Amino acid sequence: EALSLAGAEISYVQDAVKVKKANLKAFEFDATNCPDLFPPLAALAACCEGTSILKGTNRLLHKESNRAITIQEEFGKLGINVKLKGDCMMISKSNVKGGRVSSRNDHRIAMATAILSTIADGPLEIEGSEAVNKSYPTFFEDFKSLYSES
């Protein structure tokens, strides 16, 4: 739903979903009931023209890190403008810089920042990248395979 709201082209082929980048635009999404999506949604929002709004940040306080603050601070190191207000997170389109970030031992932050490396203007180093082992031990192999297939 969020990808569609952002303007991505989505198609369904047999047992797969294909997503193609298009002219991405700011979107508004209530992630209250899916708080684990905040990191990838924030990464998506950084690629969208305008300012996207994600609702439900109160659900992020007691994850592996205080995920709202972690997204704001770690994405901020990459030049991504993330503002927190009440129960909302606002992310503006950004030119993503390379640099060094910390996963803060949060698997979802490690994966989202890895995705951001695909659009960064330089190398991106993720301290604590092994945090992905909590939910997706083969993440980096699968991530690499996306680029070796194209």
DONU-445043 format. One record per atom (N, C-alpha, C, O, CB): x, y, z; atom name. Coordinates in Angstrom, 1 decimal, m for minus. Glycine has a CB too. Layout:
N
X,Y,Z,CA;
...
***
This chain:
150
0.8,m1.2,0.0,N;
0.0,0.0,0.0,CA;
0.9,1.3,0.0,C;
0.6,2.2,m0.8,O;
m0.9,0.0,1.2,CB;
1.9,1.3,0.8,N;
2.8,2.5,0.9,CA;
3.5,2.7,m0.4,C;
3.6,3.8,m0.8,O;
3.8,2.3,2.1,CB;
4.0,1.6,m1.0,N;
4.7,1.8,m2.3,CA;
3.7,2.3,m3.3,C;
4.1,3.2,m4.1,O;
5.2,0.4,m2.8,CB;
2.5,1.9,m3.3,N;
1.5,2.4,m4.3,CA;
1.2,3.8,m4.0,C;
1.2,4.6,m5.0,O;
0.2,1.5,m4.2,CB;
1.1,4.2,m2.7,N;
0.8,5.6,m2.4,CA;
2.0,6.5,m2.8,C;
1.8,7.7,m3.2,O;
0.6,5.8,m0.9,CB;
3.2,6.0,m2.8,N;
4.4,6.7,m3.2,CA;
4.6,6.8,m4.7,C;
5.4,7.6,m5.2,O;
5.6,6.1,m2.6,CB;
3.8,6.0,m5.5,N;
3.8,6.1,m6.9,CA;
4.6,5.0,m7.6,C;
4.9,5.1,m8.8,O;
4.3,7.4,m7.3,CB;
5.1,4.0,m6.8,N;
5.8,2.9,m7.5,CA;
4.9,2.1,m8.4,C;
3.7,2.0,m8.1,O;
6.5,2.0,m6.4,CB;
5.5,1.5,m9.4,N;
4.7,0.7,m10.3,CA;
4.8,m0.7,m9.7,C;
5.8,m1.3,m9.5,O;
5.3,0.7,m11.7,CB;
3.6,m1.3,m9.4,N;
3.5,m2.6,m8.8,CA;
2.8,m3.6,m9.8,C;
1.7,m3.2,m10.3,O;
2.8,m2.6,m7.4,CB;
3.3,m4.7,m10.0,N;
2.6,m5.8,m10.8,CA;
2.7,m7.1,m10.1,C;
3.7,m7.4,m9.3,O;
3.2,m5.8,m12.2,CB;
1.8,m7.9,m10.3,N;
1.7,m9.3,m9.7,CA;
1.9,m10.3,m10.9,C;
1.1,m10.3,m11.8,O;
0.4,m9.5,m9.0,CB;
2.9,m11.1,m10.7,N;
3.2,m12.1,m11.8,CA;
3.3,m13.5,m11.1,C;
4.2,m13.7,m10.3,O;
4.5,m11.8,m12.5,CB;
2.4,m14.4,m11.3,N;
2.3,m15.7,m10.7,CA;
2.4,m15.6,m9.2,C;
1.5,m15.0,m8.6,O;
3.4,m16.6,m11.3,CB;
3.5,m16.1,m8.6,N;
3.6,m16.0,m7.2,CA;
4.6,m14.9,m6.7,C;
5.2,m15.0,m5.6,O;
4.1,m17.4,m6.6,CB;
4.7,m13.9,m7.5,N;
5.7,m12.8,m7.2,CA;
5.1,m11.4,m7.3,C;
4.1,m11.3,m8.1,O;
6.9,m12.9,m8.1,CB;
5.6,m10.5,m6.6,N;
5.2,m9.1,m6.7,CA;
6.5,m8.4,m7.3,C;
7.6,m8.5,m6.8,O;
4.8,m8.5,m5.3,CB;
6.3,m7.6,m8.4,N;
7.4,m6.9,m8.9,CA;
7.1,m5.4,m8.7,C;
6.0,m4.9,m8.9,O;
7.5,m7.2,m10.5,CB;
8.1,m4.7,m8.2,N;
8.0,m3.3,m8.0,CA;
9.1,m2.6,m8.8,C;
10.2,m2.9,m8.8,O;
8.2,m3.0,m6.4,CB;
8.6,m1.5,m9.5,N;
9.5,m0.8,m10.3,CA;
9.5,0.7,m9.9,C;
8.4,1.3,m9.7,O;
9.1,m0.9,m11.9,CB;
10.7,1.3,m9.8,N;
10.7,2.7,m9.3,CA;
10.1,3.5,m10.4,C;
10.2,3.3,m11.6,O;
12.2,3.1,m9.1,CB;
9.4,4.5,m10.0,N;
8.8,5.5,m10.8,CA;
9.1,6.9,m10.2,C;
10.0,7.0,m9.4,O;
7.2,5.3,m11.0,CB;
8.4,7.9,m10.7,N;
8.5,9.2,m10.0,CA;
7.9,9.2,m8.7,C;
6.6,9.3,m8.6,O;
7.9,10.4,m10.9,CB;
8.7,9.0,m7.7,N;
8.1,8.8,m6.3,CA;
7.7,10.1,m5.7,C;
8.4,11.1,m5.8,O;
9.1,8.1,m5.4,CB;
6.6,10.1,m5.0,N;
6.0,11.3,m4.4,CA;
5.7,11.1,m3.0,C;
5.6,9.9,m2.5,O;
4.7,11.8,m5.1,CB;
5.7,12.2,m2.2,N;
5.4,12.0,m0.8,CA;
4.1,11.3,m0.5,C;
3.2,11.4,m1.3,O;
5.4,13.4,m0.1,CB;
4.1,10.6,0.6,N;
2.9,9.8,0.9,CA;
2.6,9.9,2.4,C;
3.5,10.3,3.2,O;
3.1,8.3,0.5,CB;
1.4,9.6,2.8,N;
1.1,9.5,4.2,CA;
0.6,8.1,4.5,C;
m0.2,7.5,3.8,O;
m0.1,10.6,4.6,CB;
1.1,7.6,5.6,N;
0.8,6.2,5.9,CA;
0.7,6.0,7.4,C;
1.6,6.5,8.2,O;
1.9,5.2,5.4,CB;
m0.3,5.3,7.9,N;
m0.5,5.0,9.3,CA;
0.1,3.7,9.6,C;
m0.5,2.6,9.2,O;
m2.0,5.1,9.7,CB;
1.3,3.7,10.2,N;
2.0,2.4,10.6,CA;
1.8,2.0,12.0,C;
2.5,1.2,12.5,O;
3.4,2.6,10.3,CB;
0.7,2.5,12.6,N;
0.5,2.2,14.0,CA;
0.4,0.7,14.2,C;
0.9,0.1,15.2,O;
m0.9,2.8,14.5,CB;
m0.3,0.0,13.3,N;
m0.5,m1.5,13.5,CA;
0.6,m2.3,12.8,C;
0.5,m3.5,12.8,O;
m1.8,m1.9,13.0,CB;
1.6,m1.7,12.3,N;
2.7,m2.4,11.6,CA;
4.0,m1.6,11.9,C;
4.7,m1.2,11.0,O;
2.5,m2.5,10.1,CB;
4.4,m1.4,13.2,N;
5.5,m0.6,13.6,CA;
6.9,m1.1,13.0,C;
7.8,m0.3,12.9,O;
5.6,m0.5,15.1,CB;
7.0,m2.3,12.7,N;
8.2,m2.8,12.2,CA;
8.5,m2.3,10.8,C;
9.6,m2.5,10.2,O;
8.2,m4.4,12.2,CB;
7.5,m1.7,10.1,N;
7.7,m1.2,8.8,CA;
8.3,0.2,8.8,C;
8.7,0.7,7.7,O;
6.4,m1.1,8.0,CB;
8.4,0.9,10.0,N;
8.9,2.2,10.0,CA;
10.3,2.4,9.3,C;
10.4,3.3,8.5,O;
9.0,2.7,11.4,CB;
11.3,1.6,9.7,N;
12.6,1.8,9.0,CA;
12.6,1.8,7.5,C;
13.1,2.7,6.8,O;
13.6,0.8,9.5,CB;
12.0,0.7,6.9,N;
12.0,0.7,5.4,CA;
11.1,1.8,4.8,C;
11.3,2.4,3.8,O;
11.5,m0.6,4.9,CB;
10.0,2.2,5.5,N;
9.1,3.3,5.1,CA;
9.9,4.6,5.1,C;
9.7,5.4,4.2,O;
7.8,3.3,5.9,CB;
10.7,4.8,6.2,N;
11.4,6.0,6.3,CA;
12.5,6.1,5.1,C;
12.7,7.1,4.6,O;
12.1,6.1,7.6,CB;
13.1,4.9,4.8,N;
14.0,4.9,3.7,CA;
13.3,5.2,2.4,C;
13.8,6.0,1.6,O;
14.7,3.5,3.6,CB;
12.1,4.7,2.2,N;
11.3,5.0,1.0,CA;
11.0,6.5,0.9,C;
11.2,7.1,m0.1,O;
10.0,4.2,1.0,CB;
10.6,7.0,2.1,N;
10.2,8.4,2.1,CA;
11.4,9.4,1.7,C;
11.2,10.4,1.2,O;
9.7,8.8,3.5,CB;
12.6,9.0,2.1,N;
13.8,9.8,1.7,CA;
14.0,9.9,0.2,C;
14.7,10.8,m0.2,O;
15.0,9.2,2.4,CB;
13.3,9.0,m0.5,N;
13.4,9.0,m2.0,CA;
12.3,9.7,m2.7,C;
12.2,9.8,m3.9,O;
13.5,7.6,m2.5,CB;
11.3,10.2,m1.9,N;
10.1,10.7,m2.5,CA;
10.1,12.3,m2.5,C;
10.5,12.9,m1.5,O;
8.9,10.2,m1.7,CB;
9.6,12.9,m3.6,N;
9.5,14.3,m3.7,CA;
8.6,14.8,m2.6,C;
7.4,14.3,m2.5,O;
9.1,14.8,m5.1,CB;
9.0,15.8,m1.8,N;
8.1,16.4,m0.8,CA;
8.4,15.8,0.6,C;
9.5,15.2,0.8,O;
6.7,16.1,m1.2,CB;
7.4,15.9,1.5,N;
7.6,15.4,2.8,CA;
6.5,14.4,3.1,C;
5.3,14.7,3.0,O;
7.5,16.6,3.9,CB;
7.0,13.2,3.4,N;
6.1,12.1,3.8,CA;
5.8,12.1,5.3,C;
6.6,12.5,6.1,O;
6.6,10.7,3.3,CB;
4.6,11.6,5.6,N;
4.2,11.5,7.0,CA;
3.9,10.1,7.4,C;
3.1,9.4,6.8,O;
3.0,12.4,7.3,CB;
4.6,9.6,8.4,N;
4.3,8.3,9.0,CA;
3.7,8.4,10.3,C;
4.3,9.1,11.2,O;
5.6,7.4,9.0,CB;
2.6,7.8,10.6,N;
1.9,7.9,11.8,CA;
2.1,6.7,12.7,C;
2.3,5.6,12.1,O;
0.4,8.2,11.6,CB;
2.1,6.8,14.0,N;
2.2,5.7,14.9,CA;
3.6,5.6,15.6,C;
3.9,4.5,16.1,O;
2.0,4.5,14.1,CB;
4.3,6.7,15.7,N;
5.6,6.6,16.3,CA;
5.6,6.2,17.8,C;
6.6,5.7,18.3,O;
6.3,7.9,16.2,CB;
4.5,6.3,18.5,N;
4.4,5.9,19.9,CA;
4.6,4.4,20.0,C;
5.0,4.0,21.1,O;
3.0,6.3,20.4,CB;
4.4,3.7,19.0,N;
4.6,2.2,19.0,CA;
6.1,1.8,18.9,C;
6.5,0.7,19.0,O;
3.9,1.5,17.9,CB;
7.0,2.8,18.7,N;
8.4,2.6,18.5,CA;
9.3,2.7,19.7,C;
10.5,2.4,19.7,O;
8.9,3.5,17.4,CB;
8.7,3.1,20.8,N;
9.5,3.4,22.0,CA;
10.2,2.2,22.6,C;
11.3,2.3,23.1,O;
8.6,3.9,23.1,CB;
9.6,1.0,22.5,N;
10.2,m0.1,23.2,CA;
10.5,m1.3,22.3,C;
10.3,m2.4,22.6,O;
9.2,m0.6,24.2,CB;
11.1,m0.9,21.1,N;
11.6,m1.9,20.2,CA;
13.1,m2.2,20.6,C;
13.5,m1.9,21.7,O;
11.5,m1.5,18.7,CB;
13.9,m2.8,19.7,N;
15.3,m3.1,20.1,CA;
16.0,m1.8,20.4,C;
16.9,m1.8,21.2,O;
16.0,m3.8,18.9,CB;
15.5,m0.7,19.9,N;
16.0,0.6,20.2,CA;
14.8,1.5,20.3,C;
13.7,1.0,19.9,O;
17.1,1.2,19.2,CB;
14.9,2.7,20.7,N;
13.7,3.7,20.6,CA;
13.8,4.0,19.1,C;
14.5,4.9,18.7,O;
13.8,5.0,21.5,CB;
13.1,3.2,18.3,N;
13.2,3.3,16.8,CA;
13.0,4.7,16.2,C;
13.6,5.0,15.2,O;
12.3,2.3,16.2,CB;
12.1,5.4,16.8,N;
11.8,6.8,16.2,CA;
13.1,7.7,16.3,C;
13.5,8.3,15.4,O;
10.6,7.5,16.9,CB;
13.7,7.7,17.5,N;
14.9,8.5,17.8,CA;
16.0,7.9,16.9,C;
16.8,8.6,16.4,O;
15.3,8.5,19.3,CB;
16.1,6.6,16.9,N;
17.2,5.9,16.1,CA;
17.1,6.3,14.7,C;
18.1,6.6,14.1,O;
17.2,4.4,16.3,CB;
15.9,6.2,14.1,N;
15.8,6.6,12.7,CA;
16.2,8.1,12.5,C;
16.9,8.4,11.6,O;
14.3,6.4,12.2,CB;
15.7,8.9,13.4,N;
16.0,10.3,13.2,CA;
17.5,10.6,13.3,C;
18.1,11.3,12.5,O;
15.3,11.1,14.3,CB;
18.2,10.0,14.3,N;
19.6,10.2,14.4,CA;
20.5,9.5,13.4,C;
21.4,10.1,12.8,O;
20.0,9.8,15.8,CB;
20.2,8.2,13.2,N;
21.1,7.5,12.3,CA;
20.8,7.9,10.8,C;
21.8,8.0,10.0,O;
20.9,6.0,12.4,CB;
19.6,8.1,10.4,N;
19.3,8.5,9.1,CA;
19.8,10.0,8.9,C;
20.3,10.3,7.8,O;
17.8,8.5,8.8,CB;
19.8,10.7,10.0,N;
20.3,12.1,9.9,CA;
21.8,12.1,9.6,C;
22.2,13.1,8.9,O;
20.1,12.8,11.3,CB;
22.5,11.1,10.1,N;
24.0,11.1,9.7,CA;
24.2,10.9,8.2,C;
25.3,11.2,7.7,O;
24.6,9.9,10.5,CB;
23.2,10.5,7.5,N;
23.3,10.3,6.1,CA;
22.6,11.5,5.3,C;
22.5,11.4,4.1,O;
22.6,9.0,5.7,CB;
22.3,12.5,6.0,N;
21.7,13.7,5.4,CA;
20.2,13.6,5.2,C;
19.6,14.5,4.5,O;
22.4,13.9,4.1,CB;
19.5,12.7,5.8,N;
18.1,12.6,5.7,CA;
17.4,13.4,6.8,C;
17.7,13.2,8.0,O;
17.7,11.1,5.8,CB;
16.5,14.2,6.4,N;
15.8,15.1,7.3,CA;
14.6,14.4,7.9,C;
13.6,14.1,7.2,O;
15.4,16.4,6.6,CB;
14.6,14.0,9.2,N;
13.6,13.3,9.8,CA;
13.1,14.1,11.0,C;
14.0,14.5,11.9,O;
14.0,11.9,10.3,CB;
11.9,14.5,11.1,N;
11.3,15.3,12.2,CA;
10.3,14.5,12.9,C;
9.5,13.7,12.3,O;
10.7,16.6,11.7,CB;
10.3,14.6,14.2,N;
9.3,13.9,15.1,CA;
8.4,14.9,15.7,C;
8.9,15.9,16.3,O;
10.0,13.0,16.1,CB;
7.1,14.7,15.6,N;
6.1,15.6,16.2,CA;
4.9,14.8,16.7,C;
4.2,14.2,15.8,O;
5.7,16.8,15.3,CB;
4.7,14.8,18.0,N;
3.6,14.0,18.5,CA;
3.7,12.5,18.1,C;
4.8,11.9,18.4,O;
2.2,14.5,17.9,CB;
2.8,11.9,17.5,N;
2.8,10.5,17.1,CA;
3.2,10.4,15.6,C;
2.9,9.3,15.0,O;
1.4,9.9,17.3,CB;
3.8,11.4,15.0,N;
4.2,11.4,13.6,CA;
5.7,11.6,13.4,C;
6.4,12.2,14.1,O;
3.4,12.5,12.9,CB;
6.1,11.0,12.3,N;
7.4,11.2,11.7,CA;
7.3,11.8,10.3,C;
6.6,11.3,9.5,O;
8.2,9.8,11.7,CB;
8.0,12.9,10.1,N;
8.0,13.5,8.8,CA;
9.4,13.4,8.2,C;
10.4,13.7,8.8,O;
7.6,15.0,8.9,CB;
9.4,12.8,7.0,N;
10.7,12.6,6.3,CA;
10.6,13.3,4.9,C;
9.7,13.1,4.1,O;
11.0,11.1,6.1,CB;
11.6,14.2,4.7,N;
11.7,14.9,3.4,CA;
12.7,14.2,2.5,C;
13.6,13.6,2.9,O;
12.1,16.4,3.7,CB;
12.4,14.4,1.2,N;
13.3,13.9,0.2,CA;
14.7,14.4,0.5,C;
14.9,15.6,0.8,O;
12.9,14.4,m1.3,CB;
15.7,13.5,0.3,N;
17.1,13.9,0.7,CA;
18.1,13.3,m0.3,C;
17.8,12.3,m0.9,O;
17.4,13.4,2.1,CB;
19.2,14.0,m0.4,N;
20.3,13.5,m1.1,CA;
21.1,12.7,m0.1,C;
21.7,13.2,0.8,O;
21.2,14.6,m1.8,CB;
21.0,11.4,m0.2,N;
21.6,10.5,0.8,CA;
23.1,10.4,0.7,C;
23.7,10.2,m0.4,O;
21.0,9.1,0.7,CB;
23.8,10.8,1.8,N;
25.3,10.8,1.8,CA;
25.8,9.4,2.3,C;
25.1,8.7,3.0,O;
25.8,11.9,2.7,CB;
27.0,9.1,1.9,N;
27.6,7.9,2.5,CA;
28.1,8.3,3.9,C;
28.0,9.5,4.3,O;
28.8,7.5,1.6,CB;
28.6,7.3,4.6,N;
29.1,7.6,6.0,CA;
29.0,6.4,6.8,C;
28.9,5.3,6.3,O;
28.3,8.7,6.6,CB;
29.0,6.6,8.1,N;
29.0,5.5,9.1,CA;
27.8,5.7,10.0,C;
27.5,6.8,10.5,O;
30.3,5.5,10.0,CB;
27.0,4.6,10.1,N;
25.8,4.6,11.0,CA;
25.9,3.4,11.9,C;
26.7,2.5,11.7,O;
24.5,4.6,10.2,CB;
25.1,3.5,13.0,N;
25.1,2.4,13.9,CA;
23.7,1.7,13.8,C;
22.7,2.4,13.7,O;
25.4,2.8,15.4,CB;
23.7,0.4,13.8,N;
22.4,m0.3,13.8,CA;
21.7,m0.2,15.2,C;
20.5,m0.4,15.4,O;
22.5,m1.7,13.4,CB;
22.5,0.2,16.2,N;
22.1,0.2,17.6,CA;
21.5,m1.2,18.0,C;
20.6,m1.3,18.8,O;
21.0,1.3,17.9,CB;
22.1,m2.2,17.4,N;
21.7,m3.6,17.6,CA;
20.3,m3.9,17.2,C;
19.6,m4.7,17.8,O;
22.0,m4.0,19.1,CB;
19.8,m3.1,16.3,N;
18.4,m3.2,15.8,CA;
18.4,m3.8,14.4,C;
18.9,m3.1,13.5,O;
17.6,m1.9,15.9,CB;
18.0,m5.0,14.2,N;
18.0,m5.7,12.9,CA;
17.3,m4.9,11.8,C;
17.8,m4.8,10.7,O;
17.4,m7.0,13.0,CB;
16.2,m4.2,12.1,N;
15.4,m3.5,11.1,CA;
16.2,m2.2,10.7,C;
16.1,m1.8,9.5,O;
14.0,m3.2,11.6,CB;
16.9,m1.6,11.6,N;
17.7,m0.4,11.3,CA;
18.8,m0.8,10.4,C;
19.2,m0.1,9.4,O;
18.2,0.3,12.6,CB;
19.5,m1.9,10.7,N;
20.6,m2.4,9.9,CA;
20.1,m2.7,8.4,C;
20.8,m2.3,7.5,O;
21.2,m3.7,10.4,CB;
19.0,m3.3,8.3,N;
18.5,m3.6,6.9,CA;
18.0,m2.3,6.2,C;
18.3,m2.2,5.0,O;
17.3,m4.6,7.0,CB;
17.4,m1.4,6.9,N;
16.9,m0.2,6.2,CA;
18.1,0.7,5.8,C;
18.1,1.2,4.7,O;
16.1,0.6,7.1,CB;
19.2,0.7,6.6,N;
20.3,1.5,6.2,CA;
21.1,0.8,5.1,C;
21.7,1.5,4.2,O;
21.3,1.8,7.4,CB;
21.1,m0.5,5.0,N;
21.7,m1.2,3.9,CA;
21.0,m0.8,2.6,C;
21.6,m0.6,1.6,O;
21.7,m2.7,4.1,CB;
19.7,m0.8,2.6,N;
18.9,m0.4,1.5,CA;
19.2,1.0,1.0,C;
19.3,1.3,m0.2,O;
17.3,m0.5,1.8,CB;
19.4,1.9,2.0,N;
19.8,3.3,1.7,CA;
21.2,3.4,1.0,C;
21.4,4.3,0.3,O;
19.8,4.2,3.0,CB;
22.0,2.4,1.2,N;
23.3,2.4,0.6,CA;
23.2,2.4,m1.0,C;
24.1,2.8,m1.7,O;
24.2,1.2,1.0,CB;
22.1,1.9,m1.5,N;
21.9,1.8,m2.9,CA;
21.7,3.2,m3.6,C;
21.9,3.4,m4.8,O;
20.7,1.0,m3.3,CB;
21.4,4.2,m2.8,N;
21.2,5.6,m3.3,CA;
22.2,6.6,m2.7,C;
22.1,7.7,m3.0,O;
19.8,6.0,m3.1,CB;
23.0,6.1,m1.8,N;
24.0,7.0,m1.2,CA;
25.1,7.5,m2.2,C;
25.4,6.8,m3.1,O;
24.7,6.3,0.0,CB;
25.6,8.7,m1.9,N;
26.6,9.2,m2.8,CA;
28.0,8.7,m2.6,C;
28.9,9.1,m3.2,O;
26.6,10.7,m2.8,CB;
28.1,7.8,m1.6,N;
29.4,7.2,m1.3,CA;
29.2,6.0,m0.4,C;
28.1,5.6,m0.2,O;
30.3,8.3,m0.5,CB;
30.3,5.3,0.0,N;
30.1,4.1,0.8,CA;
29.4,4.4,2.1,C;
29.5,5.4,2.7,O;
31.5,3.5,1.0,CB;
28.7,3.4,2.5,N;
28.0,3.4,3.8,CA;
28.4,2.3,4.6,C;
28.3,1.1,4.2,O;
26.4,3.4,3.6,CB;
28.9,2.5,5.8,N;
29.3,1.5,6.8,CA;
28.3,1.4,7.9,C;
27.9,2.4,8.5,O;
30.8,1.8,7.3,CB;
27.9,0.2,8.2,N;
26.9,m0.1,9.2,CA;
27.5,m0.8,10.4,C;
27.9,m2.0,10.3,O;
25.7,m0.9,8.6,CB;
27.7,m0.1,11.5,N;
28.3,m0.7,12.7,CA;
27.2,m1.5,13.3,C;
26.0,m1.1,13.5,O;
28.8,0.5,13.7,CB;
27.5,m2.8,13.6,N;
26.5,m3.7,14.2,CA;
25.6,m4.3,13.2,C;
24.5,m4.6,13.5,O;
25.7,m3.0,15.2,CB;
26.1,m4.5,12.0,N;
25.3,m5.0,10.9,CA;
24.8,m6.5,11.2,C;
23.9,m6.9,10.6,O;
26.0,m5.0,9.6,CB;
25.6,m7.1,12.1,N;
25.2,m8.5,12.4,CA;
23.9,m8.6,13.1,C;
23.4,m9.7,13.3,O;
26.3,m9.2,13.2,CB;
23.3,m7.5,13.5,N;
22.0,m7.5,14.1,CA;
20.9,m8.1,13.2,C;
19.9,m8.6,13.7,O;
21.6,m6.0,14.5,CB;
21.2,m8.2,11.9,N;
20.2,m8.8,11.0,CA;
20.0,m10.3,11.3,C;
18.9,m10.8,10.9,O;
20.7,m8.6,9.5,CB;
20.9,m10.9,12.0,N;
20.8,m12.3,12.3,CA;
19.5,m12.6,13.2,C;
19.1,m13.7,13.2,O;
22.0,m12.8,13.1,CB;
19.0,m11.6,13.9,N;
17.8,m11.8,14.7,CA;
16.6,m12.3,13.9,C;
15.9,m13.2,14.3,O;
17.5,m10.5,15.4,CB;
16.4,m11.7,12.7,N;
15.2,m12.0,11.9,CA;
15.5,m12.5,10.5,C;
14.7,m13.1,9.9,O;
14.4,m10.8,11.9,CB;
16.7,m12.2,10.0,N;
17.0,m12.5,8.6,CA;
18.5,m12.7,8.4,C;
19.1,m11.9,7.8,O;
16.5,m11.3,7.7,CB;
19.0,m13.9,8.8,N;
20.4,m14.2,8.8,CA;
21.0,m14.1,7.4,C;
22.2,m13.8,7.3,O;
20.7,m15.5,9.4,CB;
20.2,m14.4,6.4,N;
20.8,m14.3,5.0,CA;
20.5,m13.0,4.3,C;
20.6,m12.9,3.1,O;
20.2,m15.5,4.2,CB;
20.1,m12.0,5.0,N;
19.8,m10.7,4.4,CA;
20.9,m10.2,3.5,C;
20.6,m9.9,2.3,O;
19.5,m9.7,5.5,CB;
22.1,m10.1,3.9,N;
23.2,m9.6,3.1,CA;
23.5,m10.4,1.8,C;
23.8,m9.8,0.8,O;
24.4,m9.4,3.9,CB;
23.3,m11.7,1.9,N;
23.5,m12.6,0.8,CA;
22.4,m12.3,m0.2,C;
22.6,m12.2,m1.4,O;
23.6,m14.1,1.1,CB;
21.2,m12.3,0.3,N;
20.0,m12.0,m0.6,CA;
20.1,m10.6,m1.2,C;
19.7,m10.4,m2.4,O;
18.7,m12.2,0.2,CB;
20.5,m9.7,m0.4,N;
20.6,m8.3,m0.9,CA;
21.6,m8.2,m2.0,C;
21.4,m7.6,m3.0,O;
21.0,m7.3,0.3,CB;
22.7,m8.8,m1.8,N;
23.8,m8.9,m2.8,CA;
23.3,m9.5,m4.1,C;
23.6,m9.1,m5.2,O;
25.1,m9.6,m2.3,CB;
22.5,m10.6,m4.0,N;
22.0,m11.3,m5.1,CA;
21.1,m10.5,m6.0,C;
21.0,m10.7,m7.2,O;
21.3,m12.6,m4.7,CB;
20.4,m9.5,m5.4,N;
19.6,m8.6,m6.2,CA;
20.4,m7.8,m7.3,C;
19.9,m7.5,m8.4,O;
18.9,m7.6,m5.3,CB;
21.7,m7.6,m7.0,N;
22.5,m6.8,m7.9,CA;
23.3,m7.7,m8.8,C;
23.7,m7.2,m9.9,O;
23.5,m6.0,m7.1,CB;
23.5,m8.9,m8.4,N;
24.2,m9.8,m9.3,CA;
23.3,m10.4,m10.4,C;
23.7,m10.9,m11.4,O;
24.9,m11.0,m8.5,CB;
21.9,m10.3,m10.2,N;
21.0,m10.8,m11.2,CA;
20.7,m9.8,m12.2,C;
20.2,m10.1,m13.3,O;
19.7,m11.2,m10.5,CB;
20.9,m8.5,m11.9,N;
20.5,m7.4,m12.9,CA;
21.5,m7.1,m13.9,C;
21.3,m6.3,m14.8,O;
20.2,m6.2,m12.2,CB;
***
